[in-house]
């Protein structure tokens, strides 16, 4: 017997709002760390020195080649056994954060590497011919251009991350999934609470979808032109791709900028 | 006998700008420069011509160390380029030293290589601000001056993809000039342009030459070479075949290969 009233009762409860908050901040922190780790790994990987590129390859091989679930378990249960002095530092939070960050770093390094190699080699040469050193040229010239290639898959990664945090339930982190499991199994309302958890996952990923769209639009060099075209379309055409084209001059508002 | 930088600094007092001695450059088994010498005086315009694959672009790229060389030496104002001598052995210079040397040499690429995420003006002010650490206001003023000089002041806030090839190349020249270079290198600056856009770029290069800029120009524009060059170098198959004044090369070439090449192109 499924109890819709239980779903309603828990839907906006402090319990699940708190769990959603944990899911969110773990995702944001882990993704941020993953991007930073990935940036360094990708630069190492692209280096012509083998003592830099090989460790990076090895890292990616390890973390992409083994299940994240196993990595979490090793970090939480295995590391304290191998290094007893680390016991006070390994909490459910730190273990989950470190595991997600390290794992994400491996995936991000491949994405960032693809972004960097997508930038024409002439850009680095031009920067160097102007007296820029490698690091400055990377920062000011190459990475800003690589970002356009990196941002869309990065958005996917973060969407994934929001859901992947559920794996931390195996070590007892009270994010959405574990909260639903624990409170659900106590009073036989597990499916009801999983529905609630799903609701929150959908809220988070949908909101992120909007943010991602906004970021990608902002990075589009032709956004002014496109904004003008968009403004001329009716809502149905914008949403579904067909519908009456408005004849009003709504576009002029946008084109006046700059 | 070792060549110390300090010993050669005497060149600063002379009118020597570039001196390349028996440059050898190989790509794998292919020798692209086979013992090439080059001498460029201050305020001189040296034009390098020759069939494609003759090594002219590589020679130009070696001058600011975009290519490493396998043997030989290149000096700019008596300073060894890209390398230094340690206990009689030649090793590659530190990145900072190479970067500093490059900051004094303008390079114009065949494919322009403008920074597409920056406007024309931002392209020009980028390096003076972040490499020379000059104030933005001062650099911007000078950059606008340069854009005016290349005839593009009204395009200052336009992104490169909205500019024609000729306009992009002129922005690229302004970008190089913003560093106040003592030497400008042009690598087939007009080869990627539609014929009707070549003239504007050549005009800017001509003007630079008239102002006394030291230039090394790799080009297929024989009219430009004849009018502007002080010295012409004809390269073929990794070596310099013949060199001299435009009259000597264009009207009284002694070498058969030079005559054949000019016969095909003129």
Contacts between the chains, C-beta under 8 A, distances in Angstrom:
chain1	res1	chain2	res2	distance
A	120	B	113	7.6
A	122	B	109	6.3
A	122	B	111	5.7
A	122	B	113	4.1
A	123	B	113	6.3
A	123	B	115	6.7
A	125	B	66	6.1
A	125	B	109	7.2
A	125	B	113	6.5
A	126	B	107	7.8
A	126	B	109	6.5
A	126	B	113	3.7
A	126	B	114	7.6
A	126	B	115	7.2
A	126	B	172	7.9
A	127	B	115	7.8
A	127	B	127	8.0
A	128	B	66	7.0
A	128	B	99	7.2
A	128	B	102	6.2
A	129	B	64	6.2
A	129	B	66	6.7
A	129	B	102	5.7
A	129	B	105	7.5
A	129	B	106	7.8
A	129	B	107	3.8
A	129	B	109	7.8
A	129	B	176	7.7
A	130	B	102	7.2
A	130	B	103	6.8
A	130	B	126	7.4
A	130	B	127	3.8
A	130	B	131	6.4
A	130	B	175	7.2
A	130	B	176	7.4
A	130	B	179	6.3
A	131	B	99	5.1
A	131	B	100	6.6
A	131	B	102	4.8
A	131	B	103	2.5
A	131	B	104	7.6
A	131	B	127	6.2
A	131	B	131	4.4
A	131	B	132	7.8
A	131	B	179	6.7
A	132	B	99	6.6
A	132	B	127	6.6
A	132	B	130	7.1
A	132	B	131	5.8
A	133	B	95	5.6
A	133	B	96	6.5
A	133	B	99	4.8
A	134	B	95	6.6
A	136	B	130	6.1
A	136	B	131	7.3
A	140	B	126	6.7
A	140	B	130	6.1
A	141	B	115	5.7
A	141	B	126	7.9
A	144	B	117	5.1
A	145	B	115	7.8
A	145	B	116	6.7
A	145	B	117	5.5
A	221	B	116	7.8
A	221	B	117	7.8
A	221	B	159	6.3
A	221	B	161	7.0
